[in-house]
Amino acid sequence: MQPKPDWSLRVRMLAAMAGMAVLYAAFVGVAAWWATDAFGSTGLLLVVGVAGVLVALQYKYAPDAALRALGADRVSRAEYPDLHARVNRLASQAGVPKPDVAVSPQTQPNAFATAKGRDDAVVAVTEGLLDTLQGDELDAVLAHEIAHVKHRDALIMSVVTALVTVAAMVVRNFWWFGDGGGDGAGGGDGGMPWFLAFVAVSMVAWIGGYLVSRAISRQREYAADRGAAVITGKPAAMAAAIETITAEMAATPERDLRDHAELNALFIVPADAKSRVVRMMETHPDPDERVERLSELTGEFERA
């Protein structure tokens, strides 16, 4: 059975992309303003050129960057025949091309999907997941990641999080530039240092992009949970997998969880499951809420 389009998620993704476009424009606009003041028209061309290159590189390499961050390597059918067979079967049931398969040596059970599109996707799992889950629960997790590919939100998350990362780097490191290279008044006629304007808009982009990514991340998990239930026909298996992974995370030392916390928005269960932060800033909905929704789906499937 193939999952139906999730229009709520699509509307959220479109709204998020519109919001991120505004943040990108502000981010690049202030950078161009600053560069023009410092270097004239050459500075403007430089900023526009660099921005264009960065966007192209982001699209091309963002999926592989997530794999490298987790130490995941693409594996062949000969190396993991059962895993490939499961992914192939579930992708066929979902109506999408079979994604590549990657495995990370991490011991924490988790999984995520990266994609440039439905025809160029990767489903990655950790060795810990393969050791922890079997049968229907493993199928449910793989179907969850394939649902992300079908919904195209794996690509959207890569785009959204890229600006957040760059803006965070600016905010954290730009103070080293002192008065921004201007005169004692800070450069320009307004008397305000250009670097302060750049840092200010970077802060807005950082916070705004972070909140947008979190809003999408929570909704995309609900959509992928439902997608996995529809693909496999077994919502109870998806619920059981979430409970198992969450329990394993709670038993993992916090130091190990922090090692890959920057990938939380991609994981099926976040690496900070042991210590919750303010709900608005969480990458995922509460596991109990996800399980409750899946339980409701079980009832729907039984009545159908």
Rosetta blueprint (number, residue, H / E / L):
1 M L
2 Q L
3 P L
4 K L
5 P L
6 D L
7 W H
8 S H
9 L H
10 R H
11 V H
12 R H
13 M H
14 L H
15 A H
16 A H
17 M H
18 A H
19 G H
20 M H
21 A H
22 V H
23 L H
24 Y H
25 A H
26 A H
27 F H
28 V H
29 G H
30 V H
31 A H
32 A H
33 W H
34 W H
35 A H
36 T H
37 D H
38 A H
39 F H
40 G L
41 S H
42 T H
43 G H
44 L H
45 L H
46 L H
47 V H
48 V H
49 G H
50 V H
51 A H
52 G H
53 V H
54 L H
55 V H
56 A H
57 L H
58 Q H
59 Y H
60 K H
61 Y H
62 A H
63 P H
64 D H
65 A H
66 A H
67 L H
68 R H
69 A H
70 L L
71 G L
72 A L
73 D E
74 R E
75 V L
76 S L
77 R L
78 A L
79 E L
80 Y L
81 P H
82 D H
83 L H
84 H H
85 A H
86 R H
87 V H
88 N H
89 R H
90 L H
91 A H
92 S H
93 Q H
94 A H
95 G L
96 V L
97 P L
98 K L
99 P L
100 D E
101 V E
102 A E
103 V E
104 S E
105 P L
106 Q L
107 T L
108 Q L
109 P L
110 N L
111 A E
112 F E
113 A E
114 T E
115 A E
116 K E
117 G E
118 R L
119 D L
120 D E
121 A E
122 V E
123 V E
124 A E
125 V E
126 T E
127 E H
128 G H
129 L H
130 L H
131 D H
132 T H
133 L L
134 Q L
135 G H
136 D H
137 E H
138 L H
139 D H
140 A H
141 V H
142 L H
143 A H
144 H H
145 E H
146 I H
147 A H
148 H H
149 V H
150 K H
151 H H
152 R L
153 D H
154 A H
155 L H
156 I H
157 M H
158 S H
159 V H
160 V H
161 T H
162 A H
163 L H
164 V H
165 T H
166 V H
167 A H
168 A H
169 M H
170 V H
171 V H
172 R H
173 N H
174 F H
175 W H
176 W H
177 F H
178 G L
179 D L
180 G L
181 G L
182 G L
183 D L
184 G L
185 A L
186 G L
187 G L
188 G L
189 D L
190 G L
191 G L
192 M L
193 P L
194 W H
195 F H
196 L H
197 A H
198 F H
199 V H
200 A H
201 V H
202 S H
203 M H
204 V H
205 A H
206 W H
207 I H
208 G H
209 G H
210 Y H
211 L H
212 V H
213 S H
214 R H
215 A H
216 I H
217 S H
218 R H
219 Q H
220 R H
221 E H
222 Y H
223 A H
224 A H
225 D H
226 R H
227 G H
228 A H
229 A H
230 V H
231 I H
232 T H
233 G L
234 K L
235 P H
236 A H
237 A H
238 M H
239 A H
240 A H
241 A H
242 I H
243 E H
244 T H
245 I H
246 T H
247 A H
248 E H
249 M H
250 A H
251 A L
252 T L
253 P L
254 E H
255 R H
256 D H
257 L H
258 R H
259 D L
260 H L
261 A H
262 E H
263 L H
264 N L
265 A L
266 L L
267 F L
268 I L
269 V L
270 P L
271 A L
272 D L
273 A L
274 K L
275 S L
276 R L
277 V L
278 V L
279 R H
280 M H
281 M H
282 E L
283 T L
284 H L
285 P L
286 D L
287 P H
288 D H
289 E H
290 R H
291 V H
292 E H
293 R H
294 L H
295 S H
296 E H
297 L H
298 T H
299 G H
300 E H
301 F H
302 E H
303 R H
304 A L
